[in-house]
Amino acid sequence: MACARYLVDAGHKPIVYEARDVLGGKVSAWQDKDGDWIETGLHIFFGAYPNMMNLFKELNIEDRLQWKKHQMIFAMQELPGEFTSFEFIPGVPSPINFGLAILSNQKMLTWLEKLQTAPPLIPMLIEGQPFIDAQDELSVTDFMRKYGMPERINEEVFVAMAKALDFIDPDKLSMTVVLTAMNRFLNEDDGLQMAFLDGNQPERLCAPMKEYIEARGGKVLLKSPVKEICTNADGSVSHLLMRSGEKIVADEYISAMPVDIMKRFVPKAWSTMPFFKQFDELEGIPVINIHMWFDRKLKNVDHLCFSRSPLLSVYADMSTTCKEYYDEKKSMLELVFAPCSPIAGGKTNWIAKSDEEIIAATMGELARLFPTEVAVDGSKAKLLKYAVVKTPRSVYAAIPGRNKFRPSQKTPIPNFTLAGDWTSQKFLGSMEGAVLGGKLAAEVVCDRAAGIASTKEEKPIQASVYRKAANAVPKEPSGVLGVGAIAFGGGSIVTPGAVLKEIAEQDAVQLTPLG
Ligand SMILES: Cc1cc2nc3c(=O)[nH]c(=O)nc-3n(C[C@H](O)[C@H](O)[C@H](O)COP(=O)(O)OP(=O)(O)OC[C@H]3O[C@@H](n4cnc5c(N)ncnc54)[C@H](O)[C@@H]3O)c2cc1C
C-alpha cells in the first residue's frame, strides 16, 4: 500500500491485490466475538521513522499518534515489580541526550561499565554505514566480546534491544541490526521517542491509505490472492494468475509479499538466477503476540515496557496506552513473546505449543514482574480471557551474515519490482522499512515509466550465491497452499483444526516439538 501511495502521487494508477479480507499484513487486526480488537503485533512508532511520519502527515492523521514521554522503561530483574528508565531531557540534541539518559541512570550499569561500553560504539557515529555493515558477520555477543564490552551490558541492555528489534536473543542477532537502529535513532533528537496508534490499525491507519490511493485513481482490492506469476519466453512477466482464475495484465508488476511467501512464487524461469537465489538465504522469524484481559487495573505505566525476562520482549497495558482500548477499571496487556524457537535463541519451539501452555508460561513471567498483583495460581488478579496470535514467519531473521542477501527493489526482470520490509533499505524489518521499501520500489517503476535510466545502484550479489545458482536445477514454484493469514505471512490464532493443518502442510518445521 505504501508503494501504491507513492505511485498515485506520481500520477500512476496502481491496483493492490491483497489476499486477505483485512488490510495491513503484519499490522492487521480483527475483532473477536466480544468486539475486542486482536492485533497481529504490538506496534510502536518511533520519532526516527521519517517516511512513516510523512505518511501520517499527508493522510492528515497525525493526531492518531499518541506520543509518550521521551523515555525507555525497563523492568528490573532483581527487583520484581520495580522499573527503571532512560530519561531524555527535552531540548538536548542527539546524541548528547542519549548519552545523558544512560549516564544519569544509576540502576542498570556502573560508571565503569558505562565507560567500557561507549568506545566500541563511537565508530558507528563517526564512520556510519560502512562500519555498521562490516559488523554483520558478528552476533551482538561476538561484538561485545571482541571489543571488550562488559558482559553485564548484555543482560541489562542488549537482551531488551535484540528481542524488541528482531524477536531474537543477542547471541543470535547480527550486530549490524543493533548498530543500524542506534544510528537511525541517534540521527534525530526525538528518534527514540515512541508513539502508539490511538486504536486498531486497519481502521486507524490502513483505511485512510486505501482512501488516499482510491481518491487518486488507484484501487485496493481485498480477498484477491495471487496464485502464480506467469512469464513470457524472455522471462518478463506476462500476467498474474489469480486464485479466482482471472488473469491480470499490467505494464508493471510489484511484489510486496514477505520473503517466505515470495520464495514460493519465484517462476521456474527465474529460479536459477542469482538475484532470486539470494532469497534462499533469508527466512522469517517466529513471534507470538499475546493479549490478556484482567479483572482489575494492574499497576502500570503509560508507555512501552522492556520486560528483559527470558520469555517476553516488550509489553504495554493497552487499557492505558491506547485511546480506543482505554479502560480505567481493567487492564489489557499486550505482550510480545520471544524468542519463540531455536533460530531466535530459544530452546523451545513455542509455535508448536498450545495456547494454554503459552499462557501458563506467560502468567509465570507476569507473577515475577508484578508479584503483588499476579500469582501463577490466579489467586490475585483474575485472567478474564486471552488471545494468542502466532506469526510463524514474521520479519526476516537478522541473524549474522544475512544483510548482504537482502535484494534491491530493482530486479533483473524488466517489468517486475520488489517491495516489502525485507528488501534492501536502511530501516531493518519494520513498518518504516516497509514504507521505505515501497517508496524505493515506486521510484524504480517511475524512472522506468519516464524512460529515465535508474538512479538506483544495483546491489552486488555474493559470490556464494553465484556458485549455488550455477548448480541449481530449475524449480516449479510451490505457491501458497492455505487460505488463512499465516499462509500469506501474517499472524493468526492457531486453532487445532484448519489453521494447524495449514501450517503442517506449508511449513511443517514450525510444528517440530522442542523443549
Ligand atoms: C508481533 C509483531 C510486532 C511488531 N512490532 C513492530 C513495531 O513495534 N514497530 C515496527 O516498526 N514494526 C513492528 N513489526 C514489524 C512490522 O509489522 C513489519 O515490518 C511490517 O508490517 C512489514 O510490512 P510488509 O508490507 O513488508 O509485509 P506484510 O505486512 O507481511 O505485508 C505483506 C502483504 O502481502 C499479502 N500477500 C501475501 N501473499 C499474497 C498473495 N499471494 N496475494 C496477495 N497478497 C498477498 C499479505 O496478506 C500481506 O498483507 C512487528 C511485527 C510483528 C509480527
PDBQT file of the ligand as one rigid body, heavy atoms in Angstrom, charges set to zero:
ROOT
HETATM    1  C1  LIG A 601       4.406  -9.189  16.789  1.00  0.00    +0.000 C 
HETATM    2  C2  LIG A 601       4.965  -8.103  15.889  1.00  0.00    +0.000 A 
HETATM    3  C3  LIG A 601       5.321  -6.883  16.440  1.00  0.00    +0.000 A 
HETATM    4  C4  LIG A 601       5.893  -5.882  15.635  1.00  0.00    +0.000 A 
HETATM    5  N1  LIG A 601       6.214  -4.677  16.197  1.00  0.00    +0.000 NA
HETATM    6  C5  LIG A 601       6.700  -3.678  15.414  1.00  0.00    +0.000 A 
HETATM    7  C6  LIG A 601       6.924  -2.386  15.957  1.00  0.00    +0.000 A 
HETATM    8  O1  LIG A 601       6.685  -2.141  17.144  1.00  0.00    +0.000 OA
HETATM    9  N2  LIG A 601       7.415  -1.412  15.127  1.00  0.00    +0.000 N 
HETATM   10  C7  LIG A 601       7.679  -1.669  13.801  1.00  0.00    +0.000 A 
HETATM   11  O2  LIG A 601       8.105  -0.754  13.092  1.00  0.00    +0.000 OA
HETATM   12  N3  LIG A 601       7.459  -2.888  13.258  1.00  0.00    +0.000 NA
HETATM   13  C8  LIG A 601       6.984  -3.895  14.027  1.00  0.00    +0.000 A 
HETATM   14  N4  LIG A 601       6.728  -5.129  13.476  1.00  0.00    +0.000 N 
HETATM   15  C9  LIG A 601       7.160  -5.390  12.090  1.00  0.00    +0.000 C 
HETATM   16  C10 LIG A 601       6.164  -4.869  11.052  1.00  0.00    +0.000 C 
HETATM   17  O3  LIG A 601       4.886  -5.371  11.327  1.00  0.00    +0.000 OA
HETATM   18  C11 LIG A 601       6.607  -5.342   9.673  1.00  0.00    +0.000 C 
HETATM   19  O4  LIG A 601       7.943  -4.982   9.468  1.00  0.00    +0.000 OA
HETATM   20  C12 LIG A 601       5.784  -4.720   8.554  1.00  0.00    +0.000 C 
HETATM   21  O5  LIG A 601       4.418  -4.741   8.833  1.00  0.00    +0.000 OA
HETATM   22  C13 LIG A 601       6.040  -5.485   7.256  1.00  0.00    +0.000 C 
HETATM   23  O6  LIG A 601       5.283  -4.930   6.228  1.00  0.00    +0.000 OA
HETATM   24  P1  LIG A 601       5.327  -5.539   4.771  1.00  0.00    +0.000 P 
HETATM   25  O7  LIG A 601       4.333  -4.778   3.978  1.00  0.00    +0.000 OA
HETATM   26  O8  LIG A 601       6.730  -5.612   4.294  1.00  0.00    +0.000 OA
HETATM   27  O9  LIG A 601       4.858  -7.074   4.921  1.00  0.00    +0.000 OA
HETATM   28  P2  LIG A 601       3.417  -7.645   5.399  1.00  0.00    +0.000 P 
HETATM   29  O10 LIG A 601       2.849  -6.780   6.464  1.00  0.00    +0.000 OA
HETATM   30  O11 LIG A 601       3.632  -9.084   5.717  1.00  0.00    +0.000 OA
HETATM   31  O12 LIG A 601       2.513  -7.480   4.110  1.00  0.00    +0.000 OA
HETATM   32  C14 LIG A 601       2.541  -8.372   3.039  1.00  0.00    +0.000 C 
HETATM   33  C15 LIG A 601       1.151  -8.455   2.462  1.00  0.00    +0.000 C 
HETATM   34  O13 LIG A 601       1.156  -9.308   1.307  1.00  0.00    +0.000 OA
HETATM   35  C16 LIG A 601      -0.051 -10.050   1.315  1.00  0.00    +0.000 C 
HETATM   36  N5  LIG A 601       0.132 -11.255   0.482  1.00  0.00    +0.000 N 
HETATM   37  C17 LIG A 601       0.997 -12.280   0.709  1.00  0.00    +0.000 A 
HETATM   38  N6  LIG A 601       0.882 -13.191  -0.268  1.00  0.00    +0.000 NA
HETATM   39  C18 LIG A 601      -0.044 -12.727  -1.123  1.00  0.00    +0.000 A 
HETATM   40  C19 LIG A 601      -0.607 -13.231  -2.338  1.00  0.00    +0.000 A 
HETATM   41  N7  LIG A 601      -0.232 -14.397  -2.843  1.00  0.00    +0.000 N 
HETATM   42  N8  LIG A 601      -1.545 -12.489  -2.985  1.00  0.00    +0.000 NA
HETATM   43  C20 LIG A 601      -1.932 -11.281  -2.475  1.00  0.00    +0.000 A 
HETATM   44  N9  LIG A 601      -1.448 -10.770  -1.315  1.00  0.00    +0.000 NA
HETATM   45  C21 LIG A 601      -0.531 -11.485  -0.663  1.00  0.00    +0.000 A 
HETATM   46  C22 LIG A 601      -0.251 -10.373   2.785  1.00  0.00    +0.000 C 
HETATM   47  O14 LIG A 601      -1.561 -10.791   3.059  1.00  0.00    +0.000 OA
HETATM   48  C23 LIG A 601       0.128  -9.050   3.428  1.00  0.00    +0.000 C 
HETATM   49  O15 LIG A 601      -0.963  -8.186   3.547  1.00  0.00    +0.000 OA
HETATM   50  C24 LIG A 601       6.129  -6.133  14.246  1.00  0.00    +0.000 A 
HETATM   51  C25 LIG A 601       5.750  -7.360  13.700  1.00  0.00    +0.000 A 
HETATM   52  C26 LIG A 601       5.162  -8.334  14.494  1.00  0.00    +0.000 A 
HETATM   53  C27 LIG A 601       4.734  -9.645  13.863  1.00  0.00    +0.000 C 
ENDROOT
TORSDOF 0
